[in-house]
């Protein structure tokens, strides 16, 4: 489905930045636990495609998402090549401290925003 004619006229950016989250979002839903080595290979493969922003993991409680229980070790072991930024989802202050201790310089946080439909339509 294409956008209605003129809806975005003159408002599209000249370039976009892809923020890849599969090492975190995709793997947290897998029934099978991937090894740390497999996760590292996945991230290296993503880097080899030219992606420059990759969310490695999330610093959540291993009780809630055991698939990401190696977040600290993964973040410590992965060294971003020049021009690539690794980050992690951080849901709370404890997660922030873990991300810092693991050496990450960028984090992602989640939040929600509520718009009334007529307000949202007037924004776009």
ZAKESE-536478 format. One record per residue (C-alpha): residue in three letters; y, z negated, x negated. Coordinates in nm, 2 decimals. Layout:
% residues N
+---------+--------+--------+--------+
: residuo :     py :     pz :     px :
+---------+--------+--------+--------+
:     ALA :      Y :      Z :      X :
...
+---------+--------+--------+--------+
This chain:
% residues 124
+---------+--------+--------+--------+
: residuo :     py :     pz :     px :
+---------+--------+--------+--------+
:     UNK :   0.00 :   0.00 :   0.00 :
:     UNK :   0.34 :   0.09 :  -0.14 :
:     UNK :   0.66 :  -0.10 :  -0.10 :
:     UNK :   0.89 :   0.02 :   0.17 :
:     UNK :   1.13 :   0.28 :   0.04 :
:     UNK :   1.44 :   0.13 :  -0.12 :
:     UNK :   1.32 :  -0.23 :  -0.10 :
:     UNK :   1.32 :  -0.28 :  -0.48 :
:     UNK :   1.55 :   0.00 :  -0.57 :
:     UNK :   1.74 :  -0.08 :  -0.89 :
:     UNK :   1.58 :  -0.42 :  -0.91 :
:     UNK :   1.26 :  -0.36 :  -1.10 :
:     UNK :   1.25 :  -0.48 :  -1.46 :
:     UNK :   1.21 :  -0.23 :  -1.74 :
:     UNK :   0.91 :  -0.43 :  -1.87 :
:     UNK :   0.68 :  -0.70 :  -1.76 :
:     UNK :   0.50 :  -0.98 :  -1.94 :
:     UNK :   0.13 :  -1.04 :  -1.85 :
:     UNK :   0.03 :  -1.41 :  -1.87 :
:     UNK :  -0.35 :  -1.41 :  -1.89 :
:     UNK :  -0.52 :  -1.71 :  -1.74 :
:     UNK :  -0.89 :  -1.62 :  -1.73 :
:     UNK :  -1.00 :  -1.86 :  -2.01 :
:     UNK :  -0.87 :  -2.14 :  -1.79 :
:     UNK :  -0.87 :  -2.02 :  -1.43 :
:     UNK :  -1.18 :  -1.81 :  -1.45 :
:     UNK :  -1.39 :  -2.04 :  -1.65 :
:     UNK :  -1.31 :  -2.35 :  -1.45 :
:     UNK :  -1.50 :  -2.20 :  -1.15 :
:     UNK :  -1.81 :  -2.10 :  -1.34 :
:     UNK :  -2.13 :  -2.29 :  -1.25 :
:     UNK :  -2.26 :  -2.24 :  -1.60 :
:     UNK :  -2.09 :  -2.42 :  -1.89 :
:     UNK :  -1.98 :  -2.19 :  -2.17 :
:     UNK :  -2.00 :  -2.30 :  -2.52 :
:     UNK :  -1.69 :  -2.36 :  -2.72 :
:     UNK :  -1.79 :  -2.06 :  -2.94 :
:     UNK :  -1.82 :  -1.84 :  -2.64 :
:     UNK :  -1.47 :  -1.94 :  -2.52 :
:     UNK :  -1.33 :  -1.87 :  -2.86 :
:     UNK :  -1.49 :  -1.52 :  -2.85 :
:     UNK :  -1.34 :  -1.46 :  -2.51 :
:     UNK :  -0.99 :  -1.55 :  -2.63 :
:     UNK :  -1.03 :  -1.34 :  -2.94 :
:     UNK :  -1.14 :  -1.04 :  -2.72 :
:     UNK :  -0.83 :  -1.09 :  -2.50 :
:     UNK :  -0.60 :  -1.10 :  -2.81 :
:     UNK :  -0.77 :  -0.78 :  -2.94 :
:     UNK :  -0.66 :  -0.60 :  -2.62 :
:     UNK :  -0.30 :  -0.66 :  -2.70 :
:     UNK :  -0.23 :  -0.95 :  -2.47 :
:     UNK :   0.04 :  -1.18 :  -2.61 :
:     UNK :   0.04 :  -1.48 :  -2.37 :
:     UNK :  -0.29 :  -1.65 :  -2.30 :
:     UNK :  -0.36 :  -1.97 :  -2.12 :
:     UNK :  -0.65 :  -2.12 :  -2.31 :
:     UNK :  -0.75 :  -2.41 :  -2.09 :
:     UNK :  -0.63 :  -2.71 :  -1.89 :
:     UNK :  -0.59 :  -3.07 :  -1.99 :
:     UNK :  -0.75 :  -3.21 :  -1.68 :
:     UNK :  -0.99 :  -3.49 :  -1.64 :
:     UNK :  -1.34 :  -3.37 :  -1.74 :
:     UNK :  -1.47 :  -3.57 :  -1.44 :
:     UNK :  -1.29 :  -3.32 :  -1.21 :
:     UNK :  -1.35 :  -3.00 :  -1.41 :
:     UNK :  -1.63 :  -3.04 :  -1.66 :
:     UNK :  -1.61 :  -2.68 :  -1.76 :
:     UNK :  -1.29 :  -2.76 :  -1.95 :
:     UNK :  -1.40 :  -3.08 :  -2.11 :
:     UNK :  -1.36 :  -2.92 :  -2.45 :
:     UNK :  -0.99 :  -2.84 :  -2.40 :
:     UNK :  -0.87 :  -3.05 :  -2.69 :
:     UNK :  -1.12 :  -2.89 :  -2.94 :
:     UNK :  -1.06 :  -2.54 :  -2.81 :
:     UNK :  -0.68 :  -2.57 :  -2.84 :
:     UNK :  -0.71 :  -2.73 :  -3.19 :
:     UNK :  -0.94 :  -2.45 :  -3.32 :
:     UNK :  -0.76 :  -2.15 :  -3.18 :
:     UNK :  -0.48 :  -2.03 :  -3.40 :
:     UNK :  -0.26 :  -1.77 :  -3.24 :
:     UNK :  -0.19 :  -1.46 :  -3.44 :
:     UNK :   0.17 :  -1.36 :  -3.50 :
:     UNK :   0.33 :  -1.25 :  -3.18 :
:     UNK :   0.07 :  -1.43 :  -2.96 :
:     UNK :   0.14 :  -1.75 :  -2.77 :
:     UNK :  -0.14 :  -1.98 :  -2.65 :
:     UNK :  -0.07 :  -2.23 :  -2.38 :
:     UNK :  -0.26 :  -2.47 :  -2.14 :
:     UNK :  -0.21 :  -2.59 :  -1.79 :
:     UNK :  -0.09 :  -2.95 :  -1.79 :
:     UNK :  -0.12 :  -3.14 :  -1.46 :
:     UNK :   0.02 :  -3.48 :  -1.57 :
:     UNK :   0.17 :  -3.69 :  -1.85 :
:     UNK :  -0.17 :  -3.77 :  -2.01 :
:     UNK :  -0.25 :  -3.39 :  -2.02 :
:     UNK :   0.09 :  -3.33 :  -2.19 :
:     UNK :   0.01 :  -3.58 :  -2.46 :
:     UNK :  -0.33 :  -3.42 :  -2.51 :
:     UNK :  -0.17 :  -3.07 :  -2.54 :
:     UNK :   0.08 :  -3.20 :  -2.79 :
:     UNK :  -0.19 :  -3.37 :  -3.00 :
:     UNK :  -0.39 :  -3.04 :  -2.99 :
:     UNK :  -0.10 :  -2.86 :  -3.14 :
:     UNK :   0.02 :  -2.64 :  -2.85 :
:     UNK :   0.38 :  -2.55 :  -2.84 :
:     UNK :   0.38 :  -2.41 :  -2.48 :
:     UNK :   0.24 :  -2.55 :  -2.16 :
:     UNK :   0.22 :  -2.44 :  -1.80 :
:     UNK :   0.28 :  -2.67 :  -1.50 :
:     UNK :   0.21 :  -2.61 :  -1.14 :
:     UNK :   0.44 :  -2.69 :  -0.85 :
:     UNK :   0.49 :  -2.57 :  -0.49 :
:     UNK :   0.80 :  -2.44 :  -0.32 :
:     UNK :   0.85 :  -2.41 :   0.05 :
:     UNK :   1.06 :  -2.13 :   0.20 :
:     UNK :   1.12 :  -2.05 :   0.56 :
:     UNK :   1.02 :  -1.69 :   0.62 :
:     UNK :   1.37 :  -1.57 :   0.71 :
:     UNK :   1.51 :  -1.74 :   0.39 :
:     UNK :   1.24 :  -1.57 :   0.17 :
:     UNK :   1.31 :  -1.23 :   0.33 :
:     UNK :   1.68 :  -1.26 :   0.25 :
:     UNK :   1.60 :  -1.34 :  -0.11 :
:     UNK :   1.40 :  -1.02 :  -0.16 :
+---------+--------+--------+--------+
